[in-house]
């Protein structure tokens, strides 16, 4: 959906700019806090548009002007649309989850307990109706099935280290941190090890464990000390060495996921003639030209589904591996409970090289040729004001 269509759906007037709107590169982040009037509401979105906003009589535009007011109005309207059914309160949900087979001791509905899950490290805040402390894959199945049957939003939460509120929600929040088992399954045919890690395993803890096996998970992000494996996969996390070794999606071999109706599967077992996967393939083939022309060619992409990867597999005539479609899908295709990952060998030799440039364009142009030997890349501008 482009920005013009989005705002029209909210009954907010909008006219396209002289070159229209940018559909392919649109990024939309809703930041809304109906629980705290002192926190702001805002959108970040791509796309070129000229906006017309009618403010209430006597109200003057703020510092951000009419565009700021448009996003504030849109956020307010989105918050209204997201309000849960008033008939479904926290106590009702708790009873339903218990009836579904989740122990009462794992369900939190107190005001203080729920408020602790109302935000992540970003400015977004939505107090959930209930929080479930997940202890097993079966717990996720039961909670998702209950939420599906009663049309309740459900959100998986790891460390809550994200900025755009991937881990906050107005319905049921699943605290995945107790899913923290990990083990080395064996050798990878291309080097390194095959590792099984549950969604709640913290990245630093995993790499400390893997160090004894001479390997590590290559795509650790800056928040590695708190980021969980499930969140890293859902967000396609990357770090300083991702230019050389790839992002999290490149380390994922297989995922154990719970789908929207509470059913489970390992992604590597998906057959392309199953529904709805066969329909997805049809849509990708029908929109081949749009995908080819619009899909961003960047080393790191955490926006949208990786349909270009599926298209490339179809063109090559190989067995379609659906695992990477789930990576960076932000939990919208299924909730990840555990993953089989490739851990790559630790470097046997290390060296640090500092290269000085006087021209930013020259510095950027040197990066592609350095990828054959460069493992970590960091940019520093000491003269930036």
URLIN-V24111 format. One record per pair of residues at least 24 apart in sequence whose C-alpha atoms are under 10 Angstrom apart, sorted by sequence separation. I is the first residue (numbers start at 1). J is the second residue. D is the distance in whole Angstrom. If there is no record, write none. Layout:
BEGIN
i=I j=J d=D
i=I j=J d=D
END
This chain:
BEGIN
i=2 j=26 d=6
i=3 j=27 d=9
i=22 j=46 d=7
i=23 j=47 d=7
i=90 j=114 d=10
i=107 j=131 d=6
i=108 j=132 d=6
i=129 j=153 d=10
i=130 j=154 d=10
i=131 j=155 d=10
i=132 j=156 d=10
i=133 j=157 d=10
i=147 j=171 d=9
i=176 j=200 d=5
i=177 j=201 d=7
i=182 j=206 d=7
i=191 j=215 d=10
i=192 j=216 d=8
i=193 j=217 d=10
i=202 j=226 d=6
i=203 j=227 d=6
i=204 j=228 d=9
i=218 j=242 d=7
i=219 j=243 d=10
i=283 j=307 d=10
i=284 j=308 d=8
i=287 j=311 d=10
i=304 j=328 d=7
i=305 j=329 d=6
i=352 j=376 d=9
i=354 j=378 d=10
i=1 j=26 d=8
i=2 j=27 d=9
i=3 j=28 d=9
i=21 j=46 d=9
i=22 j=47 d=4
i=23 j=48 d=9
i=43 j=68 d=8
i=106 j=131 d=8
i=107 j=132 d=5
i=108 j=133 d=8
i=128 j=153 d=9
i=131 j=156 d=10
i=147 j=172 d=8
i=175 j=200 d=9
i=176 j=201 d=9
i=177 j=202 d=8
i=180 j=205 d=10
i=181 j=206 d=9
i=184 j=209 d=9
i=192 j=217 d=10
i=201 j=226 d=9
i=202 j=227 d=6
i=203 j=228 d=6
i=204 j=229 d=10
i=219 j=244 d=10
i=230 j=255 d=10
i=285 j=310 d=10
i=302 j=327 d=9
i=303 j=328 d=7
i=304 j=329 d=7
i=305 j=330 d=9
i=350 j=375 d=9
i=1 j=27 d=10
i=2 j=28 d=10
i=21 j=47 d=5
i=22 j=48 d=6
i=42 j=68 d=8
i=45 j=71 d=9
i=106 j=132 d=6
i=107 j=133 d=6
i=128 j=154 d=9
i=131 j=157 d=10
i=180 j=206 d=9
i=183 j=209 d=9
i=184 j=210 d=8
i=201 j=227 d=8
i=202 j=228 d=4
i=203 j=229 d=6
i=218 j=244 d=9
i=219 j=245 d=7
i=221 j=247 d=9
i=281 j=307 d=9
i=284 j=310 d=8
i=285 j=311 d=7
i=302 j=328 d=5
i=303 j=329 d=8
i=304 j=330 d=9
i=1 j=28 d=10
i=20 j=47 d=8
i=21 j=48 d=5
i=22 j=49 d=9
i=41 j=68 d=10
i=42 j=69 d=9
i=43 j=70 d=9
i=44 j=71 d=8
i=105 j=132 d=9
i=106 j=133 d=5
i=107 j=134 d=9
i=128 j=155 d=9
i=182 j=209 d=9
i=183 j=210 d=9
i=200 j=227 d=9
i=201 j=228 d=5
i=202 j=229 d=6
i=203 j=230 d=10
i=218 j=245 d=6
i=219 j=246 d=7
i=220 j=247 d=8
i=221 j=248 d=9
i=280 j=307 d=9
i=284 j=311 d=7
i=301 j=328 d=8
i=302 j=329 d=8
i=303 j=330 d=9
i=305 j=332 d=10
i=19 j=47 d=10
i=20 j=48 d=6
i=21 j=49 d=6
i=41 j=69 d=10
i=42 j=70 d=9
i=43 j=71 d=6
i=104 j=132 d=9
i=105 j=133 d=9
i=106 j=134 d=7
i=144 j=172 d=9
i=182 j=210 d=10
i=200 j=228 d=5
i=201 j=229 d=6
i=202 j=230 d=9
i=217 j=245 d=10
i=218 j=246 d=8
i=219 j=247 d=5
i=220 j=248 d=8
i=302 j=330 d=9
i=305 j=333 d=10
i=347 j=375 d=9
i=19 j=48 d=8
i=20 j=49 d=7
i=21 j=50 d=10
i=42 j=71 d=6
i=43 j=72 d=7
i=103 j=132 d=9
i=106 j=135 d=8
i=143 j=172 d=8
i=184 j=213 d=9
i=199 j=228 d=6
i=200 j=229 d=6
i=201 j=230 d=8
i=202 j=231 d=10
i=203 j=232 d=9
i=218 j=247 d=8
i=219 j=248 d=5
i=281 j=310 d=8
i=285 j=314 d=9
i=17 j=47 d=9
i=18 j=48 d=8
i=19 j=49 d=9
i=20 j=50 d=9
i=41 j=71 d=8
i=42 j=72 d=6
i=102 j=132 d=8
i=103 j=133 d=10
i=143 j=173 d=10
i=144 j=174 d=9
i=198 j=228 d=9
i=199 j=229 d=5
i=200 j=230 d=6
i=201 j=231 d=10
i=202 j=232 d=10
i=218 j=248 d=8
i=219 j=249 d=9
i=280 j=310 d=10
i=281 j=311 d=8
i=284 j=314 d=9
i=285 j=315 d=10
i=16 j=47 d=9
i=17 j=48 d=6
i=18 j=49 d=8
i=41 j=72 d=6
i=42 j=73 d=9
i=43 j=74 d=8
i=102 j=133 d=9
i=143 j=174 d=8
i=197 j=228 d=10
i=198 j=229 d=7
i=199 j=230 d=4
i=200 j=231 d=8
i=217 j=248 d=9
i=219 j=250 d=9
i=16 j=48 d=7
i=17 j=49 d=4
i=18 j=50 d=9
i=40 j=72 d=9
i=41 j=73 d=9
i=42 j=74 d=9
i=43 j=75 d=7
i=102 j=134 d=9
i=197 j=229 d=7
i=198 j=230 d=7
i=199 j=231 d=7
i=218 j=250 d=9
i=219 j=251 d=8
i=15 j=48 d=10
i=16 j=49 d=5
i=17 j=50 d=5
i=41 j=74 d=9
i=42 j=75 d=7
i=97 j=130 d=10
i=102 j=135 d=10
i=106 j=139 d=10
i=197 j=230 d=9
i=199 j=232 d=9
i=218 j=251 d=8
i=281 j=314 d=8
i=15 j=49 d=6
i=16 j=50 d=6
i=17 j=51 d=9
i=41 j=75 d=6
i=42 j=76 d=9
i=140 j=174 d=8
i=199 j=233 d=9
i=217 j=251 d=7
i=14 j=49 d=7
i=15 j=50 d=5
i=16 j=51 d=8
i=41 j=76 d=8
i=94 j=129 d=9
i=97 j=132 d=9
i=139 j=174 d=9
i=140 j=175 d=10
i=14 j=50 d=7
i=15 j=51 d=6
i=93 j=129 d=8
i=94 j=130 d=7
i=102 j=138 d=9
i=103 j=139 d=9
i=140 j=176 d=9
i=13 j=50 d=10
i=14 j=51 d=5
i=15 j=52 d=7
i=92 j=129 d=10
i=93 j=130 d=7
i=94 j=131 d=9
i=101 j=138 d=9
i=102 j=139 d=6
i=120 j=157 d=9
i=13 j=51 d=7
i=14 j=52 d=6
i=90 j=128 d=9
i=91 j=129 d=9
i=92 j=130 d=10
i=93 j=131 d=10
i=94 j=132 d=9
i=101 j=139 d=8
i=102 j=140 d=9
i=121 j=159 d=10
i=122 j=160 d=9
i=12 j=51 d=9
i=13 j=52 d=6
i=14 j=53 d=8
i=90 j=129 d=5
i=91 j=130 d=8
i=100 j=139 d=9
i=120 j=159 d=8
i=121 j=160 d=7
i=122 j=161 d=8
i=124 j=163 d=8
i=126 j=165 d=9
i=130 j=169 d=10
i=134 j=173 d=10
i=137 j=176 d=10
i=281 j=320 d=10
i=12 j=52 d=8
i=13 j=53 d=7
i=31 j=71 d=10
i=32 j=72 d=9
i=89 j=129 d=7
i=90 j=130 d=6
i=102 j=142 d=7
i=117 j=157 d=9
i=120 j=160 d=5
i=121 j=161 d=6
i=122 j=162 d=7
i=123 j=163 d=8
i=124 j=164 d=7
i=125 j=165 d=8
i=128 j=168 d=8
i=129 j=169 d=9
i=130 j=170 d=9
i=131 j=171 d=9
i=132 j=172 d=7
i=133 j=173 d=9
i=134 j=174 d=6
i=135 j=175 d=9
i=136 j=176 d=9
i=12 j=53 d=7
i=13 j=54 d=9
i=30 j=71 d=9
i=31 j=72 d=9
i=88 j=129 d=9
i=89 j=130 d=9
i=90 j=131 d=10
i=100 j=141 d=10
i=101 j=142 d=7
i=102 j=143 d=8
i=119 j=160 d=8
i=120 j=161 d=6
i=121 j=162 d=6
i=122 j=163 d=4
i=123 j=164 d=8
i=124 j=165 d=6
i=126 j=167 d=10
i=127 j=168 d=8
i=128 j=169 d=6
i=129 j=170 d=6
i=130 j=171 d=7
i=131 j=172 d=6
i=132 j=173 d=6
i=133 j=174 d=6
i=134 j=175 d=6
i=135 j=176 d=8
i=158 j=199 d=8
i=159 j=200 d=8
i=3 j=45 d=7
i=12 j=54 d=9
i=30 j=72 d=10
i=32 j=74 d=10
i=33 j=75 d=9
i=34 j=76 d=8
i=97 j=139 d=10
i=100 j=142 d=6
i=101 j=143 d=9
i=118 j=160 d=10
i=119 j=161 d=10
i=120 j=162 d=6
i=121 j=163 d=6
i=122 j=164 d=6
i=123 j=165 d=8
i=124 j=166 d=10
i=126 j=168 d=6
i=127 j=169 d=7
i=128 j=170 d=4
i=129 j=171 d=5
i=130 j=172 d=5
i=131 j=173 d=5
i=132 j=174 d=5
i=133 j=175 d=5
i=134 j=176 d=5
i=135 j=177 d=8
i=136 j=178 d=8
i=137 j=179 d=8
i=157 j=199 d=10
i=158 j=200 d=6
i=159 j=201 d=10
i=2 j=45 d=9
i=3 j=46 d=7
i=4 j=47 d=8
i=32 j=75 d=6
i=33 j=76 d=9
i=99 j=142 d=10
i=100 j=143 d=7
i=117 j=160 d=8
i=119 j=162 d=10
i=120 j=163 d=7
i=121 j=164 d=9
i=122 j=165 d=7
i=125 j=168 d=7
i=126 j=169 d=6
i=127 j=170 d=6
i=128 j=171 d=5
i=129 j=172 d=6
i=130 j=173 d=6
i=131 j=174 d=6
i=132 j=175 d=6
i=133 j=176 d=7
i=134 j=177 d=8
i=135 j=178 d=6
i=136 j=179 d=7
i=156 j=199 d=10
i=157 j=200 d=9
i=158 j=201 d=9
i=159 j=202 d=8
i=2 j=46 d=8
i=3 j=47 d=6
i=4 j=48 d=9
i=7 j=51 d=10
i=30 j=74 d=9
i=31 j=75 d=7
i=32 j=76 d=7
i=84 j=128 d=10
i=98 j=142 d=10
i=119 j=163 d=9
i=120 j=164 d=8
i=121 j=165 d=8
i=122 j=166 d=10
i=124 j=168 d=8
i=125 j=169 d=8
i=126 j=170 d=6
i=127 j=171 d=8
i=128 j=172 d=6
i=129 j=173 d=8
i=130 j=174 d=9
i=131 j=175 d=7
i=132 j=176 d=9
i=133 j=177 d=8
i=134 j=178 d=6
i=135 j=179 d=6
i=136 j=180 d=10
i=158 j=202 d=9
i=2 j=47 d=7
i=3 j=48 d=8
i=4 j=49 d=7
i=30 j=75 d=7
i=31 j=76 d=10
i=34 j=79 d=7
i=84 j=129 d=9
i=97 j=142 d=8
i=98 j=143 d=10
i=100 j=145 d=8
i=101 j=146 d=10
i=119 j=164 d=10
i=120 j=165 d=6
i=124 j=169 d=10
i=125 j=170 d=9
i=126 j=171 d=9
i=127 j=172 d=10
i=128 j=173 d=6
i=133 j=178 d=7
i=134 j=179 d=7
i=135 j=180 d=9
i=277 j=322 d=9
i=2 j=48 d=9
i=3 j=49 d=8
i=4 j=50 d=9
i=29 j=75 d=10
i=30 j=76 d=10
i=32 j=78 d=9
i=33 j=79 d=8
i=34 j=80 d=9
i=97 j=143 d=7
i=100 j=146 d=7
i=119 j=165 d=7
i=120 j=166 d=8
i=127 j=173 d=9
i=133 j=179 d=10
i=2 j=49 d=10
i=4 j=51 d=9
i=31 j=78 d=10
i=32 j=79 d=7
i=79 j=126 d=10
i=96 j=143 d=9
i=97 j=144 d=10
i=99 j=146 d=9
i=118 j=165 d=9
i=119 j=166 d=10
i=120 j=167 d=7
i=272 j=319 d=8
i=30 j=78 d=8
i=31 j=79 d=10
i=97 j=145 d=10
i=119 j=167 d=8
i=120 j=168 d=7
i=180 j=228 d=9
i=271 j=319 d=9
i=272 j=320 d=7
i=30 j=79 d=9
i=34 j=83 d=10
i=97 j=146 d=7
i=118 j=167 d=9
i=119 j=168 d=6
i=179 j=228 d=10
i=180 j=229 d=9
i=271 j=320 d=8
i=272 j=321 d=9
i=96 j=146 d=7
i=97 j=147 d=9
i=117 j=167 d=8
i=118 j=168 d=6
i=119 j=169 d=9
i=270 j=320 d=9
i=271 j=321 d=9
i=272 j=322 d=9
i=96 j=147 d=9
i=117 j=168 d=7
i=118 j=169 d=7
i=177 j=228 d=8
i=179 j=230 d=10
i=249 j=300 d=10
i=268 j=319 d=10
i=270 j=321 d=8
i=271 j=322 d=9
i=117 j=169 d=9
i=118 j=170 d=8
i=176 j=228 d=9
i=177 j=229 d=10
i=247 j=299 d=8
i=248 j=300 d=10
i=268 j=320 d=9
i=269 j=321 d=9
i=270 j=322 d=7
i=93 j=146 d=9
i=177 j=230 d=9
i=246 j=299 d=8
i=247 j=300 d=7
i=249 j=302 d=10
i=268 j=321 d=6
i=269 j=322 d=9
i=270 j=323 d=9
i=93 j=147 d=9
i=96 j=150 d=9
i=176 j=230 d=8
i=246 j=300 d=8
i=247 j=301 d=9
i=267 j=321 d=8
i=268 j=322 d=7
i=269 j=323 d=10
i=118 j=173 d=9
i=176 j=231 d=10
i=244 j=299 d=10
i=247 j=302 d=10
i=267 j=322 d=6
i=268 j=323 d=6
i=14 j=70 d=9
i=117 j=173 d=8
i=199 j=255 d=10
i=243 j=299 d=7
i=266 j=322 d=10
i=267 j=323 d=5
i=268 j=324 d=10
i=13 j=70 d=9
i=93 j=150 d=9
i=117 j=174 d=10
i=194 j=251 d=10
i=195 j=252 d=10
i=196 j=253 d=10
i=198 j=255 d=10
i=199 j=256 d=10
i=242 j=299 d=8
i=243 j=300 d=8
i=249 j=306 d=10
i=266 j=323 d=9
i=267 j=324 d=9
i=12 j=70 d=8
i=114 j=172 d=10
i=117 j=175 d=9
i=194 j=252 d=10
i=195 j=253 d=9
i=196 j=254 d=9
i=197 j=255 d=10
i=198 j=256 d=9
i=242 j=300 d=8
i=267 j=325 d=9
i=12 j=71 d=10
i=93 j=152 d=9
i=114 j=173 d=9
i=194 j=253 d=8
i=196 j=255 d=10
i=267 j=326 d=8
i=12 j=73 d=8
i=137 j=198 d=9
i=162 j=223 d=9
i=238 j=299 d=10
i=239 j=300 d=10
i=12 j=74 d=7
i=88 j=150 d=9
i=136 j=198 d=10
i=137 j=199 d=10
i=161 j=223 d=7
i=238 j=300 d=7
i=7 j=70 d=9
i=10 j=73 d=9
i=11 j=74 d=9
i=88 j=151 d=10
i=109 j=172 d=10
i=161 j=224 d=10
i=237 j=300 d=9
i=238 j=301 d=10
i=7 j=71 d=9
i=10 j=74 d=7
i=88 j=152 d=9
i=159 j=223 d=10
i=167 j=231 d=9
i=236 j=300 d=8
i=237 j=301 d=9
i=238 j=302 d=10
i=9 j=74 d=10
i=10 j=75 d=10
i=12 j=77 d=10
i=85 j=150 d=10
i=107 j=172 d=10
i=108 j=173 d=10
i=161 j=226 d=7
i=162 j=227 d=9
i=166 j=231 d=9
i=236 j=301 d=8
i=237 j=302 d=8
i=7 j=73 d=10
i=8 j=74 d=10
i=11 j=77 d=9
i=85 j=151 d=9
i=134 j=200 d=10
i=159 j=225 d=10
i=160 j=226 d=9
i=161 j=227 d=6
i=235 j=301 d=9
i=236 j=302 d=6
i=7 j=74 d=7
i=10 j=77 d=7
i=84 j=151 d=9
i=85 j=152 d=8
i=107 j=174 d=10
i=159 j=226 d=6
i=160 j=227 d=8
i=161 j=228 d=9
i=235 j=302 d=6
i=236 j=303 d=9
i=254 j=321 d=9
i=255 j=322 d=9
i=256 j=323 d=10
i=6 j=74 d=9
i=10 j=78 d=8
i=84 j=152 d=7
i=158 j=226 d=9
i=159 j=227 d=6
i=160 j=228 d=9
i=166 j=234 d=9
i=234 j=302 d=9
i=235 j=303 d=9
i=253 j=321 d=9
i=254 j=322 d=9
i=255 j=323 d=6
i=84 j=153 d=8
i=106 j=175 d=10
i=158 j=227 d=7
i=159 j=228 d=6
i=162 j=231 d=9
i=166 j=235 d=9
i=253 j=322 d=10
i=254 j=323 d=6
i=255 j=324 d=9
i=257 j=326 d=9
i=265 j=334 d=10
i=158 j=228 d=6
i=159 j=229 d=10
i=161 j=231 d=9
i=162 j=232 d=10
i=253 j=323 d=7
i=254 j=324 d=9
i=264 j=334 d=9
i=266 j=336 d=10
i=10 j=81 d=10
i=82 j=153 d=9
i=157 j=228 d=9
i=158 j=229 d=8
i=159 j=230 d=10
i=160 j=231 d=9
i=161 j=232 d=10
i=252 j=323 d=7
i=253 j=324 d=8
i=255 j=326 d=8
i=260 j=331 d=10
i=263 j=334 d=10
i=264 j=335 d=9
i=158 j=230 d=7
i=159 j=231 d=8
i=252 j=324 d=7
i=254 j=326 d=10
i=255 j=327 d=9
i=259 j=331 d=9
i=260 j=332 d=8
i=262 j=334 d=9
i=264 j=336 d=10
i=266 j=338 d=9
i=267 j=339 d=10
i=157 j=230 d=9
i=158 j=231 d=6
i=162 j=235 d=9
i=250 j=323 d=10
i=251 j=324 d=10
i=258 j=331 d=10
i=259 j=332 d=9
i=260 j=333 d=7
i=261 j=334 d=9
i=262 j=335 d=10
i=264 j=337 d=10
i=266 j=339 d=9
i=156 j=230 d=9
i=157 j=231 d=8
i=158 j=232 d=9
i=249 j=323 d=8
i=250 j=324 d=8
i=257 j=331 d=9
i=259 j=333 d=7
i=260 j=334 d=6
i=266 j=340 d=10
i=156 j=231 d=9
i=249 j=324 d=6
i=252 j=327 d=8
i=258 j=333 d=9
i=259 j=334 d=4
i=260 j=335 d=8
i=248 j=324 d=9
i=249 j=325 d=9
i=257 j=333 d=9
i=258 j=334 d=5
i=259 j=335 d=7
i=249 j=326 d=9
i=250 j=327 d=9
i=257 j=334 d=6
i=258 j=335 d=5
i=259 j=336 d=9
i=93 j=171 d=9
i=94 j=172 d=10
i=249 j=327 d=6
i=256 j=334 d=9
i=257 j=335 d=5
i=258 j=336 d=7
i=93 j=172 d=9
i=248 j=327 d=8
i=249 j=328 d=8
i=255 j=334 d=10
i=256 j=335 d=8
i=257 j=336 d=4
i=258 j=337 d=8
i=35 j=115 d=10
i=248 j=328 d=9
i=255 j=335 d=10
i=256 j=336 d=6
i=257 j=337 d=6
i=42 j=123 d=10
i=90 j=171 d=9
i=255 j=336 d=7
i=256 j=337 d=6
i=257 j=338 d=7
i=41 j=123 d=9
i=42 j=124 d=9
i=89 j=171 d=10
i=90 j=172 d=9
i=255 j=337 d=8
i=256 j=338 d=5
i=257 j=339 d=9
i=35 j=118 d=9
i=40 j=123 d=8
i=41 j=124 d=8
i=88 j=171 d=10
i=255 j=338 d=6
i=256 j=339 d=6
i=39 j=123 d=7
i=40 j=124 d=9
i=41 j=125 d=10
i=254 j=338 d=9
i=255 j=339 d=4
i=256 j=340 d=8
i=33 j=118 d=9
i=39 j=124 d=9
i=254 j=339 d=6
i=255 j=340 d=6
i=33 j=119 d=9
i=39 j=125 d=9
i=84 j=170 d=7
i=85 j=171 d=10
i=253 j=339 d=7
i=254 j=340 d=5
i=255 j=341 d=9
i=82 j=169 d=10
i=83 j=170 d=8
i=84 j=171 d=7
i=252 j=339 d=7
i=253 j=340 d=5
i=254 j=341 d=7
i=82 j=170 d=8
i=83 j=171 d=9
i=236 j=324 d=9
i=252 j=340 d=6
i=253 j=341 d=5
i=254 j=342 d=10
i=36 j=125 d=8
i=82 j=171 d=10
i=251 j=340 d=9
i=252 j=341 d=5
i=253 j=342 d=7
i=33 j=123 d=8
i=34 j=124 d=9
i=35 j=125 d=7
i=36 j=126 d=9
i=234 j=324 d=10
i=236 j=326 d=9
i=237 j=327 d=9
i=251 j=341 d=6
i=252 j=342 d=6
i=31 j=122 d=9
i=32 j=123 d=8
i=33 j=124 d=6
i=34 j=125 d=7
i=35 j=126 d=7
i=79 j=170 d=10
i=233 j=324 d=9
i=234 j=325 d=10
i=235 j=326 d=10
i=236 j=327 d=6
i=237 j=328 d=8
i=250 j=341 d=9
i=251 j=342 d=5
i=252 j=343 d=9
i=31 j=123 d=7
i=32 j=124 d=6
i=33 j=125 d=5
i=34 j=126 d=7
i=35 j=127 d=7
i=234 j=326 d=7
i=235 j=327 d=7
i=236 j=328 d=5
i=249 j=341 d=9
i=250 j=342 d=9
i=251 j=343 d=7
i=31 j=124 d=5
i=32 j=125 d=6
i=33 j=126 d=6
i=34 j=127 d=9
i=233 j=326 d=8
i=234 j=327 d=5
i=235 j=328 d=4
i=236 j=329 d=8
i=248 j=341 d=9
i=251 j=344 d=9
i=30 j=124 d=8
i=31 j=125 d=8
i=32 j=126 d=8
i=33 j=127 d=9
i=233 j=327 d=5
i=234 j=328 d=4
i=235 j=329 d=7
i=236 j=330 d=9
i=248 j=342 d=10
i=29 j=124 d=10
i=31 j=126 d=10
i=232 j=327 d=9
i=233 j=328 d=6
i=234 j=329 d=6
i=235 j=330 d=6
i=231 j=327 d=10
i=232 j=328 d=8
i=233 j=329 d=9
i=234 j=330 d=5
i=235 j=331 d=9
i=230 j=327 d=9
i=231 j=328 d=9
i=233 j=330 d=8
i=234 j=331 d=6
i=232 j=330 d=10
i=233 j=331 d=9
i=234 j=332 d=9
i=231 j=330 d=8
i=234 j=333 d=10
i=245 j=344 d=9
i=230 j=330 d=10
i=231 j=331 d=9
i=234 j=334 d=10
i=230 j=331 d=9
i=234 j=335 d=9
i=234 j=336 d=8
i=233 j=336 d=8
i=231 j=335 d=10
i=230 j=335 d=8
i=231 j=336 d=9
i=154 j=260 d=9
i=230 j=336 d=6
i=233 j=339 d=9
i=229 j=336 d=9
i=230 j=337 d=7
i=229 j=337 d=9
i=230 j=338 d=7
i=229 j=338 d=8
i=230 j=339 d=8
i=229 j=339 d=8
i=148 j=259 d=10
i=149 j=260 d=10
i=148 j=260 d=7
i=149 j=261 d=8
i=229 j=341 d=10
i=145 j=258 d=9
i=147 j=260 d=9
i=148 j=261 d=6
i=149 j=262 d=9
i=144 j=258 d=8
i=145 j=259 d=9
i=147 j=261 d=8
i=148 j=262 d=7
i=144 j=259 d=8
i=145 j=260 d=7
i=146 j=261 d=9
i=147 j=262 d=9
i=141 j=257 d=9
i=142 j=258 d=10
i=144 j=260 d=7
i=145 j=261 d=5
i=146 j=262 d=8
i=140 j=257 d=9
i=141 j=258 d=6
i=144 j=261 d=7
i=145 j=262 d=4
i=140 j=258 d=7
i=141 j=259 d=8
i=143 j=261 d=10
i=144 j=262 d=5
i=145 j=263 d=8
i=137 j=256 d=9
i=140 j=259 d=10
i=141 j=260 d=9
i=142 j=261 d=10
i=143 j=262 d=8
i=144 j=263 d=9
i=44 j=164 d=10
i=137 j=257 d=9
i=138 j=258 d=9
i=141 j=261 d=8
i=142 j=262 d=7
i=137 j=258 d=8
i=141 j=262 d=5
i=142 j=263 d=9
i=140 j=262 d=8
i=141 j=263 d=7
i=140 j=263 d=10
i=141 j=264 d=7
i=138 j=262 d=9
i=140 j=264 d=10
i=217 j=341 d=8
i=218 j=342 d=9
i=219 j=343 d=10
i=243 j=367 d=9
i=244 j=368 d=10
i=217 j=342 d=7
i=218 j=343 d=7
i=243 j=368 d=9
i=138 j=264 d=9
i=216 j=342 d=9
i=217 j=343 d=5
i=218 j=344 d=7
i=244 j=370 d=9
i=245 j=371 d=10
i=137 j=264 d=9
i=215 j=342 d=9
i=216 j=343 d=5
i=217 j=344 d=7
i=218 j=345 d=9
i=244 j=371 d=6
i=215 j=343 d=6
i=216 j=344 d=6
i=217 j=345 d=9
i=218 j=346 d=9
i=243 j=371 d=7
i=244 j=372 d=8
i=214 j=343 d=9
i=215 j=344 d=5
i=216 j=345 d=6
i=217 j=346 d=9
i=244 j=373 d=8
i=245 j=374 d=10
i=213 j=343 d=10
i=214 j=344 d=8
i=215 j=345 d=4
i=216 j=346 d=6
i=244 j=374 d=7
i=245 j=375 d=8
i=214 j=345 d=6
i=215 j=346 d=5
i=216 j=347 d=10
i=243 j=374 d=8
i=244 j=375 d=6
i=245 j=376 d=9
i=31 j=163 d=10
i=213 j=345 d=9
i=214 j=346 d=6
i=215 j=347 d=9
i=243 j=375 d=8
i=244 j=376 d=8
i=31 j=164 d=7
i=32 j=165 d=10
i=210 j=343 d=8
i=213 j=346 d=9
i=214 j=347 d=9
i=241 j=374 d=8
i=242 j=375 d=8
i=243 j=376 d=8
i=244 j=377 d=9
i=29 j=163 d=10
i=30 j=164 d=7
i=31 j=165 d=8
i=210 j=344 d=10
i=211 j=345 d=9
i=214 j=348 d=9
i=241 j=375 d=5
i=242 j=376 d=8
i=243 j=377 d=8
i=29 j=164 d=6
i=30 j=165 d=8
i=210 j=345 d=10
i=211 j=346 d=8
i=240 j=375 d=8
i=241 j=376 d=4
i=242 j=377 d=9
i=28 j=164 d=10
i=29 j=165 d=9
i=199 j=335 d=9
i=200 j=336 d=10
i=207 j=343 d=9
i=210 j=346 d=10
i=240 j=376 d=5
i=241 j=377 d=6
i=29 j=166 d=10
i=199 j=336 d=6
i=200 j=337 d=8
i=201 j=338 d=9
i=239 j=376 d=9
i=240 j=377 d=5
i=241 j=378 d=9
i=198 j=336 d=8
i=199 j=337 d=5
i=200 j=338 d=8
i=239 j=377 d=9
i=240 j=378 d=6
i=198 j=337 d=6
i=199 j=338 d=5
i=239 j=378 d=10
i=240 j=379 d=10
i=197 j=337 d=9
i=198 j=338 d=4
i=199 j=339 d=7
i=197 j=338 d=6
i=198 j=339 d=6
i=196 j=338 d=7
i=197 j=339 d=5
i=198 j=340 d=9
i=196 j=339 d=6
i=197 j=340 d=7
i=195 j=339 d=8
i=196 j=340 d=5
i=197 j=341 d=8
i=195 j=340 d=5
i=196 j=341 d=6
i=194 j=340 d=7
i=195 j=341 d=5
i=196 j=342 d=9
i=194 j=341 d=6
i=195 j=342 d=6
i=193 j=341 d=8
i=194 j=342 d=5
i=195 j=343 d=7
i=193 j=342 d=6
i=194 j=343 d=6
i=192 j=342 d=7
i=193 j=343 d=5
i=194 j=344 d=9
i=191 j=342 d=9
i=192 j=343 d=6
i=193 j=344 d=7
i=190 j=342 d=10
i=191 j=343 d=9
i=192 j=344 d=4
i=193 j=345 d=8
i=188 j=341 d=10
i=191 j=344 d=7
i=192 j=345 d=5
i=188 j=342 d=7
i=190 j=344 d=9
i=191 j=345 d=7
i=192 j=346 d=9
i=185 j=340 d=9
i=187 j=342 d=9
i=188 j=343 d=8
i=182 j=338 d=9
i=184 j=340 d=9
i=185 j=341 d=10
i=187 j=343 d=9
i=188 j=344 d=9
i=180 j=337 d=10
i=181 j=338 d=9
i=182 j=339 d=10
i=183 j=340 d=10
i=184 j=341 d=10
i=179 j=337 d=7
i=180 j=338 d=9
i=182 j=340 d=10
i=184 j=342 d=10
i=179 j=338 d=8
i=184 j=343 d=9
i=176 j=336 d=10
i=174 j=335 d=10
i=176 j=337 d=8
i=167 j=330 d=9
i=166 j=330 d=7
i=167 j=331 d=9
i=166 j=331 d=8
i=156 j=330 d=9
i=157 j=331 d=10
i=155 j=330 d=10
i=156 j=331 d=7
i=155 j=331 d=8
i=154 j=331 d=10
i=155 j=332 d=9
i=156 j=334 d=10
i=157 j=335 d=10
i=156 j=335 d=7
i=155 j=335 d=8
i=156 j=336 d=9
i=154 j=335 d=10
i=156 j=337 d=10
i=144 j=334 d=10
i=144 j=335 d=9
i=141 j=335 d=9
i=140 j=335 d=8
i=140 j=336 d=9
i=141 j=337 d=10
i=140 j=337 d=8
i=137 j=335 d=10
i=137 j=336 d=9
i=138 j=337 d=10
i=137 j=337 d=6
i=136 j=337 d=8
i=137 j=338 d=8
i=134 j=337 d=10
i=24 j=290 d=9
i=24 j=291 d=9
i=24 j=293 d=9
i=25 j=294 d=8
i=24 j=294 d=6
i=25 j=295 d=8
i=23 j=294 d=9
i=24 j=295 d=7
i=25 j=296 d=8
i=22 j=294 d=10
i=24 j=296 d=8
i=28 j=303 d=10
i=27 j=303 d=7
i=26 j=303 d=9
i=27 j=304 d=9
i=25 j=303 d=9
i=26 j=304 d=10
i=25 j=304 d=10
i=24 j=304 d=10
END
